[in-house]
């Protein structure tokens, strides 16, 4: 029986052919997470929550694919079907099976994390256990609380977790401490405009059922027990405080974040300059830090093996395997110390697969190892596919792997003393070029000097900060950690100095309009089709060229779609407290205050650097603070829009409606059905059901698109 292509791949002319490229050698395995991600991504793009029938159909389809695969092998063995067609049929059903499996995994994970979501505004006592402390974008400390109790709210309706911002400075509780405070709570907010970032989905997978704020002080109900599941968290926080005290200032806060994952000490101003200089990714523990730490420990242990056993000992002992095992243990300890966040777990999986490959005498850095890591992450957390961290980490790693062979051919032609510097430049350039479109699509901003900043900072992080952290951890039990912490402080001081310098340069940041929803899927699919090697036995050269050409065409389509996207002419917030009109001068909100969160997001999505007050100062709106109106001349039509706010705004609503146009209000308007025919009424009752609304003006009239369209809705809505 001839081995099928899926198992072994085509081997004809192997001896005579030149050594294939890294993408060709990787074979089928890199395609597996790609096909799985098609099912996961398709499931998340569904406009409404699928019912049991779809899951039953997917499971039935997956089972049928397995049976069909076995049947084709039997037919081929009996000679009734040639192996050429049998292999291709098996490949087709294998792809369909993985796509169906991806959708089922995404649905199963979504229902596994299900927890109650608060569906009303709550004000009253909140009791629970503190499990996390961080800092908001407005520089306020936040508490993450579980085991929640709300006054007169049944346990079945009480969220599993709530997040509360503290508006007044006060002494913070420790993780595991049971507290009580009086807070305003509400459900996680939906997108600020149709197609925008949906915080509800992210909150759903974090089991976060309510968010809010508190002005009252936090009261202790019960001190944490000595042990318990949050004992590690308390150790992390105490280590973070010690590092901040020893190093001092924002340098200490950044060093603590790099080693313990605690970013609560980093001020928002520091976060901002790190974003503007494209260095913010360094503050968040990711594959960069995990690989730096693992690489340092691996190299140190190998050198120690050379020193102890000599060159002869290296031949007699698998020093590289022992070093890999030690690096794996160090990485696991780092995962434990940093709190085991989702991004850190993803990074650990990637590094662990590479180190295990060394132990198993396999290539540590290859498309196969990164494919295995991606597969593990997607099976455990399918929602990771939608996160920028996952997309950027794996894109950068894959690009650096594909860069290895061209660099290996180029490096011998260069002077030896230039190779490390050029390697750093090329690596930073390649990783930056690959991740820049993804970051721009997610965050709507590009750092013009980010490459320079990373070239100046990343080597320092790898040579001073991370090794200093390792030595500090080893020397801390002996009370000798201060020199290592001083070394870390030098590195983080340099990082902040570079970040400040880069962010102060003219034109350091370019704001971009928000990317349409289809852009990121097109980028991902197009890039994979363009760079991955041929499917074993299934891609002759013309087919391979066609597939890569299709991938490049998809990338071009993503760029054209982004450039040609039309922003809404009018945007209205979900509460009706903000409305803004797009003009040639930029978007103009009706008021300088009110609905600031939505307005800031709208301006950012337009690529507009103005704040709300500055944008509202642009000439357009007229009237009193509670009754604002404007006239739009667009697409050959003239339209009046009026924005009413406050309790007394409804008094003249019927008269305003007779003027025609659009009537927006942040309160319910008591108007007869006959009166509502005179204009388009978007009051709080309508917006409460539909969410934030966008209006596009065309020659045929006004077209409305809402966040929650009739007939749509996902489980997290």
C-alpha positions as CSV (number, residue, x, y, z in Angstrom):
1,X,0.0,0.0,0.0
2,X,1.4,3.4,-1.0
3,X,1.6,5.8,1.9
4,X,-1.0,8.6,1.3
5,X,0.2,12.1,0.6
6,X,-1.3,13.5,3.8
7,X,0.9,11.3,5.9
8,X,4.2,11.3,4.1
9,X,4.1,13.9,1.2
10,X,5.5,13.4,-2.2
11,X,9.1,12.3,-2.3
12,X,9.8,11.9,-6.0
13,X,13.2,13.1,-7.2
14,X,14.2,13.9,-3.6
15,X,17.8,13.1,-4.2
16,X,18.3,15.1,-7.3
17,X,16.3,18.1,-6.3
18,X,17.9,21.1,-4.5
19,X,17.2,21.6,-0.9
20,X,13.6,22.9,-0.6
21,X,12.8,26.2,1.1
22,X,11.7,26.4,4.7
23,X,8.1,26.8,3.7
24,X,8.2,23.7,1.5
25,X,10.0,21.6,4.2
26,X,7.3,22.5,6.7
27,X,4.8,20.5,4.6
28,X,1.1,20.2,5.6
29,X,1.4,21.1,9.3
30,X,1.4,24.9,9.0
31,X,-1.9,24.7,7.0
32,X,-3.7,22.9,9.9
33,X,-4.1,26.0,12.2
34,X,-4.9,28.1,9.1
35,X,-7.9,25.8,8.2
36,X,-8.9,25.6,11.8
37,X,-8.8,29.4,12.1
38,X,-11.1,29.7,9.0
39,X,-13.8,27.9,11.0
40,X,-13.1,29.9,14.2
41,X,-13.1,33.2,12.3
42,X,-16.2,32.4,10.4
43,X,-18.0,31.6,13.6
44,X,-17.1,34.9,15.1
45,X,-18.2,36.8,12.0
46,X,-21.7,35.3,12.1
47,X,-24.3,38.1,12.5
48,X,-26.5,36.1,14.9
49,X,-26.0,33.4,17.4
50,X,-26.2,29.9,15.8
51,X,-28.7,27.5,17.2
52,X,-28.3,23.8,18.0
53,X,-29.1,22.9,14.4
54,X,-25.9,24.4,13.1
55,X,-23.8,22.6,15.7
56,X,-25.5,19.4,14.9
57,X,-24.9,19.9,11.2
58,X,-21.2,20.8,11.8
59,X,-20.7,17.7,14.0
60,X,-22.4,15.5,11.4
61,X,-20.3,17.1,8.6
62,X,-17.1,16.5,10.6
63,X,-18.0,12.8,11.2
64,X,-18.9,12.4,7.6
65,X,-15.6,13.8,6.6
66,X,-13.8,11.2,8.7
67,X,-15.9,8.3,7.3
68,X,-15.3,9.6,3.7
69,X,-11.6,9.8,4.4
70,X,-11.5,6.1,5.5
71,X,-13.7,5.1,2.5
72,X,-11.3,6.7,0.0
73,X,-8.4,4.7,1.5
74,X,-10.4,1.5,1.1
75,X,-11.3,2.4,-2.5
76,X,-7.7,3.1,-3.3
77,X,-6.5,-0.1,-1.7
78,X,-9.1,-2.0,-3.8
79,X,-7.9,-0.3,-6.9
80,X,-11.3,1.3,-7.6
81,X,-9.8,4.8,-7.1
82,X,-6.4,6.0,-8.1
83,X,-4.1,7.3,-5.3
84,X,-3.8,10.6,-7.1
85,X,-7.5,11.3,-6.7
86,X,-7.8,9.6,-3.3
87,X,-5.1,11.9,-1.8
88,X,-6.9,15.0,-3.1
89,X,-10.2,13.8,-1.9
90,X,-8.8,13.1,1.5
91,X,-7.2,16.5,1.6
92,X,-10.5,18.2,0.7
93,X,-12.4,16.3,3.4
94,X,-9.6,17.0,5.9
95,X,-9.9,20.7,5.2
96,X,-13.7,20.6,5.7
97,X,-13.3,18.7,8.9
98,X,-10.9,21.3,10.3
99,X,-13.1,24.2,9.3
100,X,-16.1,22.5,11.0
101,X,-14.0,21.6,14.0
102,X,-12.9,25.3,14.4
103,X,-16.5,26.5,14.4
104,X,-17.5,23.9,17.0
105,X,-14.5,24.7,19.2
106,X,-15.4,28.4,19.1
107,X,-19.0,27.7,20.0
108,X,-18.2,25.3,22.7
109,X,-15.7,27.7,24.3
110,X,-18.2,30.5,24.2
111,X,-20.8,28.5,26.1
112,X,-18.2,27.1,28.5
113,X,-17.3,30.6,29.8
114,X,-21.0,31.7,30.0
115,X,-21.8,33.8,33.1
116,X,-24.6,36.2,34.0
117,X,-24.3,39.7,32.6
118,X,-26.0,42.6,34.5
119,X,-28.9,43.9,32.3
120,X,-29.8,47.0,34.2
121,X,-28.1,50.0,36.0
122,X,-27.3,49.2,39.6
123,X,-26.4,51.5,42.5
124,X,-25.8,50.0,45.9
125,X,-23.5,47.8,48.0
126,X,-21.1,45.4,46.3
127,X,-19.4,42.7,48.2
128,X,-16.8,40.3,46.8
129,X,-13.2,39.0,46.7
130,X,-10.5,41.1,45.1
131,X,-8.7,39.0,42.5
132,X,-6.9,41.7,40.4
133,X,-5.8,45.3,40.6
134,X,-4.9,47.5,37.6
135,X,-5.0,51.0,36.3
136,X,-7.5,52.4,33.7
137,X,-6.8,54.6,30.7
138,X,-7.9,57.5,32.8
139,X,-5.2,56.8,35.4
140,X,-7.7,55.4,38.0
141,X,-7.1,52.3,40.0
142,X,-9.5,49.4,39.3
143,X,-10.5,46.4,41.3
144,X,-11.5,43.1,39.7
145,X,-13.8,41.3,42.0
146,X,-15.3,37.8,42.0
147,X,-17.7,35.9,44.4
148,X,-19.9,38.9,44.0
149,X,-23.0,39.8,46.0
150,X,-25.3,42.6,45.1
151,X,-28.1,43.9,47.3
152,X,-31.5,42.4,46.3
153,X,-30.1,40.7,43.2
154,X,-30.7,37.0,42.9
155,X,-27.5,34.8,42.7
156,X,-28.6,33.6,39.2
157,X,-28.5,37.2,37.9
158,X,-25.4,38.3,39.7
159,X,-22.3,38.6,37.6
160,X,-19.4,36.2,38.2
161,X,-16.9,39.1,38.1
162,X,-17.2,42.9,38.2
163,X,-14.6,45.6,37.6
164,X,-14.8,48.8,39.6
165,X,-12.8,52.0,39.1
166,X,-12.0,53.9,42.3
167,X,-12.5,57.7,41.8
168,X,-10.8,58.7,45.1
169,X,-7.2,57.9,46.1
170,X,-7.1,55.4,48.9
171,X,-5.2,52.4,50.3
172,X,-5.7,49.5,48.0
173,X,-6.7,46.0,49.3
174,X,-4.6,43.0,48.6
175,X,-5.7,40.1,46.4
176,X,-7.8,37.6,48.3
177,X,-9.2,40.2,50.6
178,X,-13.0,40.3,50.8
179,X,-14.3,43.9,50.5
180,X,-17.5,45.9,50.4
181,X,-18.1,49.2,48.6
182,X,-20.9,51.3,47.3
183,X,-20.7,51.4,43.5
184,X,-22.5,52.3,40.3
185,X,-22.6,49.2,38.0
186,X,-23.8,48.6,34.5
187,X,-23.4,46.0,31.7
188,X,-20.3,46.1,29.6
189,X,-20.6,48.7,26.9
190,X,-21.2,47.8,23.3
191,X,-19.4,49.3,20.3
192,X,-19.4,53.1,20.1
193,X,-20.4,52.8,16.4
194,X,-21.4,49.9,14.1
195,X,-18.4,47.8,13.2
196,X,-16.4,49.2,16.1
197,X,-14.6,47.4,18.9
198,X,-17.1,45.3,20.9
199,X,-16.0,45.4,24.5
200,X,-19.0,43.1,25.3
201,X,-17.3,40.2,23.5
202,X,-14.0,40.6,25.3
203,X,-15.8,40.9,28.6
204,X,-17.8,37.7,27.9
205,X,-14.6,35.6,27.6
206,X,-13.2,37.2,30.7
207,X,-16.5,36.3,32.5
208,X,-16.8,40.0,33.3
209,X,-20.6,40.7,33.8
210,X,-20.5,44.4,35.0
211,X,-18.3,47.4,35.1
212,X,-18.6,50.6,37.1
213,X,-17.1,53.1,39.5
214,X,-17.1,53.9,43.2
215,X,-16.6,57.2,45.0
216,X,-16.9,55.7,48.5
217,X,-13.9,54.1,50.3
218,X,-13.3,50.4,50.1
219,X,-14.2,48.6,53.4
220,X,-12.6,45.3,54.4
221,X,-15.0,42.5,55.2
222,X,-12.5,39.7,55.6
223,X,-8.7,39.5,55.4
224,X,-7.2,37.0,53.0
225,X,-6.3,33.5,54.3
226,X,-2.6,32.6,54.5
227,X,-2.9,30.1,51.7
228,X,-5.5,29.9,49.0
229,X,-5.5,30.2,45.3
230,X,-4.6,33.9,45.4
231,X,-1.5,33.5,47.6
232,X,0.6,33.6,44.4
233,X,-1.1,36.9,43.4
234,X,-0.2,38.4,46.8
235,X,3.4,37.3,46.3
236,X,3.5,38.9,42.9
237,X,2.1,42.2,44.3
238,X,4.6,42.2,47.2
239,X,7.5,41.5,44.7
240,X,6.2,44.3,42.5
241,X,6.1,46.7,45.4
242,X,9.6,45.8,46.4
243,X,10.9,46.3,42.9
244,X,9.2,49.7,42.6
245,X,10.6,50.7,46.0
246,X,14.2,49.6,45.2
247,X,14.4,50.9,41.6
248,X,12.1,53.9,42.1
249,X,9.9,56.0,39.9
250,X,8.4,55.0,36.6
251,X,11.5,52.9,35.9
252,X,10.7,50.7,38.8
253,X,7.1,50.5,37.7
254,X,8.1,49.3,34.2
255,X,10.6,46.8,35.7
256,X,7.9,45.4,38.0
257,X,5.6,45.1,35.0
258,X,8.2,43.2,33.0
259,X,8.9,40.7,35.8
260,X,5.5,40.3,37.6
261,X,3.0,41.5,35.1
262,X,1.7,44.1,37.5
263,X,1.2,47.3,35.4
264,X,-0.8,49.2,38.0
265,X,2.2,51.4,38.9
266,X,2.7,52.7,35.4
267,X,1.1,56.1,35.0
268,X,-1.0,56.8,31.9
269,X,1.5,59.4,30.7
270,X,4.1,56.7,30.6
271,X,1.8,54.4,28.7
272,X,1.1,57.2,26.2
273,X,4.7,57.9,25.4
274,X,5.3,54.1,25.0
275,X,2.4,53.9,22.6
276,X,3.6,56.9,20.6
277,X,7.1,55.4,20.3
278,X,5.8,51.9,19.4
279,X,7.3,50.5,22.6
280,X,4.2,49.7,24.5
281,X,4.4,46.0,23.5
282,X,7.5,45.8,25.7
283,X,5.6,46.6,28.8
284,X,3.1,43.8,28.2
285,X,4.7,40.3,28.8
286,X,4.7,38.6,25.5
287,X,6.7,36.2,23.3
288,X,9.5,38.8,23.2
289,X,10.1,38.6,27.0
290,X,9.5,34.8,27.2
291,X,12.0,34.1,24.4
292,X,14.6,36.5,25.8
293,X,14.4,34.9,29.2
294,X,14.4,31.4,27.8
295,X,17.3,32.2,25.4
296,X,19.4,33.8,28.1
297,X,18.9,30.8,30.5
298,X,19.5,28.3,27.6
299,X,22.8,30.1,26.6
300,X,23.9,30.5,30.2
301,X,23.4,26.8,30.9
302,X,25.1,25.7,27.8
303,X,28.1,27.9,28.6
304,X,28.1,26.4,32.1
305,X,28.1,22.9,30.6
306,X,31.2,23.9,28.5
307,X,32.9,25.2,31.6
308,X,32.1,22.2,33.8
309,X,32.6,19.3,31.4
310,X,34.9,20.7,28.8
311,X,34.6,20.1,25.1
312,X,34.8,16.4,25.5
313,X,31.9,16.5,27.9
314,X,29.8,18.1,25.3
315,X,30.2,15.0,23.1
316,X,29.5,12.7,26.0
317,X,26.5,14.6,27.5
318,X,23.5,16.1,25.8
319,X,24.3,19.6,27.2
320,X,21.9,21.3,24.8
321,X,19.0,19.1,26.0
322,X,19.8,19.8,29.6
323,X,20.0,23.5,28.8
324,X,16.7,23.3,27.0
325,X,15.1,21.6,30.0
326,X,16.5,24.2,32.3
327,X,15.2,27.0,30.1
328,X,11.8,25.3,30.0
329,X,11.7,25.3,33.8
330,X,12.8,28.9,33.9
331,X,10.0,29.8,31.5
332,X,7.5,28.0,33.6
333,X,8.6,29.8,36.6
334,X,8.3,33.1,34.7
335,X,4.8,32.2,33.7
336,X,4.0,31.4,37.4
337,X,5.6,34.6,38.6
338,X,3.9,36.9,36.0
339,X,0.4,35.7,36.9
340,X,-0.3,33.5,34.0
341,X,-2.2,35.9,31.9
342,X,-3.7,34.8,28.5
343,X,-0.9,36.5,26.5
344,X,1.8,35.1,28.8
345,X,0.3,31.6,28.5
346,X,0.3,31.9,24.7
347,X,4.0,33.0,24.8
348,X,4.9,30.1,27.1
349,X,3.3,27.6,24.8
350,X,5.3,29.0,21.8
351,X,8.6,28.9,23.7
352,X,7.8,25.5,25.3
353,X,7.2,23.9,21.9
354,X,10.5,25.2,20.7
355,X,12.4,23.9,23.7
356,X,10.7,20.6,23.6
357,X,11.7,20.3,20.0
358,X,15.4,20.7,21.1
359,X,14.9,18.0,23.6
360,X,13.4,15.7,20.9
361,X,16.3,16.5,18.5
362,X,14.0,18.5,16.2
363,X,14.5,21.9,14.7
364,X,13.6,24.4,17.4
365,X,12.8,27.3,15.1
366,X,10.7,26.2,12.2
367,X,7.2,26.7,10.7
368,X,6.3,23.3,12.2
369,X,7.0,24.3,15.8
370,X,5.1,27.6,15.4
371,X,2.2,25.7,13.8
372,X,2.0,23.3,16.8
373,X,2.1,26.3,19.2
374,X,-0.7,28.1,17.2
375,X,-2.7,24.9,17.1
376,X,-2.5,24.4,20.9
377,X,-3.5,28.0,21.5
378,X,-6.5,27.9,19.1
379,X,-7.8,24.6,20.6
380,X,-7.6,25.9,24.2
381,X,-8.7,29.5,23.5
382,X,-10.3,29.9,20.1
383,X,-11.1,33.6,20.9
384,X,-7.4,34.3,20.8
385,X,-7.7,34.4,17.0
386,X,-9.5,37.8,17.3
387,X,-6.9,39.3,19.6
388,X,-4.1,41.6,18.3
389,X,-1.5,39.9,20.5
390,X,-2.0,36.5,19.0
391,X,-2.0,37.9,15.4
392,X,1.1,40.0,15.9
393,X,3.1,37.4,17.8
394,X,2.6,34.6,15.4
395,X,3.0,36.9,12.3
396,X,6.3,38.3,13.6
397,X,7.6,34.8,14.5
398,X,6.7,33.3,11.2
399,X,8.3,36.2,9.3
400,X,11.5,35.8,11.2
401,X,11.6,32.1,10.5
402,X,11.1,32.7,6.8
403,X,13.9,35.3,6.9
404,X,16.4,32.7,8.2
405,X,17.5,31.2,4.9
406,X,17.9,34.5,2.9
407,X,19.9,35.8,5.8
408,X,22.0,32.7,5.9
409,X,22.9,33.3,2.2
410,X,23.6,36.9,2.7
411,X,25.5,36.8,6.0
412,X,28.8,35.2,4.7
413,X,29.1,38.1,2.2
414,X,29.2,40.6,5.0
415,X,32.1,41.6,7.3
416,X,31.9,39.6,10.5
417,X,31.7,42.7,12.7
418,X,28.7,44.1,10.9
419,X,26.6,40.9,11.1
420,X,25.1,41.4,14.6
421,X,24.1,45.0,13.9
422,X,22.6,44.2,10.5
423,X,20.9,41.1,11.9
424,X,19.2,43.3,14.5
425,X,18.2,45.9,11.9
426,X,16.8,43.3,9.5
427,X,15.0,41.4,12.2
428,X,13.4,44.6,13.6
429,X,12.5,45.8,10.1
430,X,10.9,42.5,9.1
431,X,9.0,42.1,12.3
432,X,7.9,45.7,12.2
433,X,6.8,45.5,8.5
434,X,4.7,42.4,9.2
435,X,3.0,43.6,12.4
436,X,2.5,47.2,11.3
437,X,-0.6,46.6,9.2
438,X,-2.2,44.4,12.0
439,X,-1.4,47.1,14.7
440,X,-2.7,49.8,12.4
441,X,-5.9,48.0,11.7
442,X,-6.5,47.3,15.4
443,X,-5.4,50.6,16.9
444,X,-5.7,53.1,14.1
445,X,-2.3,54.6,14.6
446,X,1.3,54.2,13.3
447,X,4.5,55.2,14.9
448,X,6.7,56.8,12.3
449,X,9.9,56.2,14.3
450,X,8.9,52.9,15.9
451,X,11.6,51.0,14.1
452,X,14.3,53.3,15.4
453,X,12.8,53.1,18.9
454,X,12.8,49.3,18.9
455,X,16.3,49.1,17.6
456,X,17.5,51.3,20.4
457,X,15.5,49.6,23.2
458,X,15.0,45.9,22.4
459,X,18.8,45.0,22.6
460,X,18.9,46.7,26.0
461,X,15.9,44.8,27.2
462,X,17.6,41.6,26.1
463,X,21.0,42.3,27.5
464,X,20.3,44.3,30.7
465,X,16.6,44.1,31.8
466,X,15.7,40.4,31.4
467,X,19.1,39.0,32.5
468,X,19.0,41.4,35.5
469,X,15.6,40.1,36.4
470,X,16.9,36.5,36.3
471,X,19.8,37.4,38.5
472,X,17.5,39.3,40.9
473,X,15.3,36.3,41.2
474,X,18.3,34.0,42.0
475,X,19.9,36.4,44.4
476,X,16.8,37.6,46.2
477,X,16.7,34.7,48.8
478,X,20.3,35.7,49.8
479,X,19.4,39.4,50.1
480,X,21.8,40.3,47.2
481,X,19.4,41.3,44.6
482,X,20.2,45.1,44.7
483,X,23.0,45.0,42.0
484,X,20.7,43.1,39.6
485,X,17.9,45.5,40.3
486,X,20.2,48.4,39.6
487,X,21.0,46.8,36.3
488,X,17.3,46.5,35.5
489,X,16.8,50.1,36.4
490,X,19.5,51.2,34.0
491,X,17.7,49.4,31.2
492,X,14.2,50.7,32.0
493,X,15.6,54.2,32.4
494,X,17.0,54.0,28.9
495,X,13.7,52.6,27.6
496,X,11.8,55.6,29.0
497,X,14.4,58.1,27.8
498,X,14.1,56.8,24.3
499,X,10.3,56.6,24.5
500,X,10.1,60.3,25.6
501,X,12.6,61.4,22.9
502,X,10.8,59.5,20.1
503,X,7.3,60.6,21.1
504,X,8.4,64.3,21.2
505,X,9.6,64.2,17.6
506,X,7.4,66.0,15.1
507,X,5.1,63.6,13.3
508,X,5.9,60.8,15.6
509,X,2.4,59.3,15.3
510,X,0.1,59.1,12.3
511,X,-3.6,58.5,13.0
512,X,-5.4,56.3,10.5
513,X,-9.1,55.9,9.8
514,X,-10.7,52.7,11.3
515,X,-10.3,49.6,9.2
516,X,-13.4,48.0,7.8
517,X,-14.4,44.7,9.4
518,X,-13.2,42.6,6.4
519,X,-9.7,44.1,6.3
520,X,-8.1,41.9,9.0
521,X,-9.5,38.6,7.7
522,X,-8.3,39.5,4.2
523,X,-4.8,40.4,5.5
524,X,-4.6,37.1,7.4
525,X,-5.9,34.8,4.7
526,X,-3.9,36.6,2.0
527,X,-0.7,36.5,3.9
528,X,-1.0,32.8,4.7
529,X,-1.8,31.9,1.1
530,X,1.1,34.1,-0.2
531,X,3.9,32.7,2.1
532,X,3.0,29.1,3.0
533,X,4.6,26.4,1.0
534,X,2.8,23.9,-1.3
535,X,0.5,21.3,0.2
536,X,2.4,18.0,-0.1
537,X,1.4,16.3,-3.4
538,X,-1.3,18.9,-4.0
539,X,0.4,21.9,-5.5
540,X,2.1,21.8,-8.9
541,X,4.0,24.9,-9.7
542,X,1.2,26.6,-11.7
543,X,-1.2,26.0,-8.8
544,X,1.3,27.3,-6.3
545,X,1.8,30.4,-8.3
546,X,-1.9,30.9,-8.7
547,X,-2.4,30.5,-4.9
548,X,0.3,33.0,-4.1
549,X,-1.0,35.4,-6.6
550,X,-4.4,35.1,-5.0
551,X,-2.9,35.8,-1.6
552,X,-1.3,38.9,-2.9
553,X,-4.5,39.9,-4.6
554,X,-6.3,39.6,-1.2
555,X,-3.7,41.8,0.4
556,X,-4.2,44.4,-2.3
557,X,-8.0,44.1,-1.9
558,X,-7.6,44.7,1.9
559,X,-5.6,47.9,1.2
560,X,-8.1,49.2,-1.4
561,X,-11.0,48.4,0.9
562,X,-9.4,50.3,3.7
563,X,-8.4,53.3,1.6
564,X,-11.8,53.5,-0.1
565,X,-13.9,53.0,3.1
566,X,-16.5,55.6,3.7
567,X,-17.0,57.0,7.2
568,X,-20.6,57.6,8.5
569,X,-22.0,61.1,7.9
570,X,-23.7,61.1,11.3
571,X,-22.9,59.1,14.4
572,X,-25.1,58.9,17.5
573,X,-24.2,57.2,20.8
574,X,-26.1,54.4,22.4
575,X,-27.3,56.6,25.2
576,X,-28.3,59.5,22.8
577,X,-26.0,61.9,24.8
578,X,-23.7,62.5,21.9
579,X,-24.1,63.2,18.2
580,X,-21.5,64.2,15.6
581,X,-21.5,65.2,12.0
582,X,-18.7,64.6,9.5
583,X,-17.7,67.7,7.4
584,X,-14.8,68.6,5.2
585,X,-13.2,70.2,8.3
586,X,-13.6,66.9,10.3
587,X,-16.2,65.4,12.6
588,X,-18.0,68.0,14.7
589,X,-19.8,66.8,17.9
590,X,-22.9,68.7,19.0
591,X,-21.4,69.6,22.4
592,X,-17.9,70.0,23.9
593,X,-18.9,67.7,26.8
594,X,-21.1,64.7,27.3
595,X,-20.7,61.2,25.8
596,X,-17.0,61.8,25.8
597,X,-16.1,58.1,25.5
598,X,-18.1,57.7,22.3
599,X,-16.9,61.0,20.8
600,X,-13.2,60.2,21.5
601,X,-13.6,56.8,19.8
602,X,-15.4,58.5,16.8
603,X,-12.6,61.0,16.3
604,X,-9.9,58.3,16.6
605,X,-11.8,56.2,14.1
606,X,-11.8,59.1,11.7
607,X,-8.0,59.5,12.2
608,X,-8.6,62.9,13.8
609,X,-6.2,64.0,16.5
610,X,-8.6,66.7,18.0
611,X,-10.2,66.2,21.4
612,X,-14.0,66.6,21.9
613,X,-13.8,70.3,22.9
614,X,-11.6,71.2,20.0
615,X,-13.8,69.3,17.5
616,X,-16.9,70.9,18.9
617,X,-15.4,74.4,18.4
618,X,-15.5,73.9,14.6
619,X,-18.4,75.9,13.2
620,X,-21.6,73.9,12.4
621,X,-24.0,73.4,15.4
622,X,-26.3,76.2,16.7
623,X,-28.7,76.6,19.5
624,X,-28.7,76.2,23.3
625,X,-26.8,73.6,25.3
626,X,-29.9,71.4,25.6
627,X,-31.2,72.0,22.1
628,X,-28.5,71.8,19.4
629,X,-29.2,71.8,15.7
630,X,-27.3,71.7,12.4
631,X,-28.1,71.6,8.7
632,X,-26.2,69.2,6.4
633,X,-25.8,69.7,2.7
634,X,-24.6,66.3,1.4
635,X,-25.1,64.1,-1.7
636,X,-27.5,66.6,-3.3
637,X,-29.8,66.7,-0.3
638,X,-30.3,69.2,2.6
639,X,-31.0,67.6,6.0
640,X,-31.6,69.1,9.4
641,X,-30.5,67.2,12.5
642,X,-31.5,68.3,16.1
643,X,-30.0,67.0,19.3
644,X,-32.1,67.3,22.5
645,X,-30.6,66.6,25.9
646,X,-32.0,67.0,29.4
647,X,-35.4,66.5,31.1
648,X,-37.0,69.5,29.6
649,X,-35.9,68.7,26.0
650,X,-39.1,66.7,25.2
651,X,-41.5,69.6,25.6
652,X,-41.2,70.9,22.1
653,X,-40.2,67.6,20.4
654,X,-43.4,67.4,18.3
655,X,-42.9,70.9,17.0
656,X,-39.2,70.2,16.2
657,X,-40.3,67.0,14.4
658,X,-42.6,69.0,12.1
659,X,-39.4,70.7,10.7
660,X,-38.4,67.3,9.3
661,X,-35.0,65.7,9.3
662,X,-33.5,63.7,12.3
663,X,-34.4,64.2,15.9
664,X,-32.0,62.8,18.5
665,X,-32.7,62.7,22.2
666,X,-31.1,61.2,25.3
667,X,-34.6,60.7,26.9
668,X,-37.7,59.0,25.7
669,X,-39.9,61.3,23.6
670,X,-43.6,61.1,24.2
671,X,-44.9,61.6,20.7
672,X,-47.8,60.1,18.8
673,X,-47.3,57.7,16.0
674,X,-48.7,60.4,13.6
675,X,-46.2,63.0,14.9
676,X,-43.3,60.6,14.4
677,X,-44.0,60.3,10.7
678,X,-42.8,63.9,10.2
679,X,-39.2,63.1,11.1
680,X,-36.8,60.3,12.0
681,X,-36.9,60.0,15.8
682,X,-33.8,58.5,17.5
683,X,-34.6,58.8,21.2
684,X,-33.3,56.8,24.2
685,X,-36.0,54.2,23.8
686,X,-34.9,53.5,20.2
687,X,-31.2,53.7,20.9
688,X,-31.6,51.5,24.0
689,X,-32.8,48.7,21.7
690,X,-30.5,49.3,18.7
691,X,-27.4,50.7,20.2
692,X,-25.1,53.3,18.6
693,X,-26.3,54.3,15.2
694,X,-24.6,55.5,12.0
695,X,-26.3,57.4,9.3
696,X,-25.1,57.5,5.7
697,X,-26.5,60.2,3.4
698,X,-27.0,59.3,-0.3
699,X,-29.0,60.8,-3.2
700,X,-31.8,58.3,-2.3
701,X,-32.0,59.6,1.3
702,X,-30.6,58.6,4.7
703,X,-29.5,55.0,5.4
704,X,-29.3,53.8,9.0
705,X,-27.0,51.1,10.4
706,X,-27.1,50.2,14.1
707,X,-24.9,48.1,16.3
708,X,-27.8,45.7,17.1
709,X,-29.8,45.4,13.9
710,X,-33.2,43.6,14.0
711,X,-32.7,39.9,13.6
712,X,-29.0,40.1,14.7
713,X,-27.4,39.5,18.1
714,X,-24.8,37.3,19.6
715,X,-24.8,35.7,23.0
716,X,-22.7,38.5,24.5
717,X,-25.1,41.2,23.4
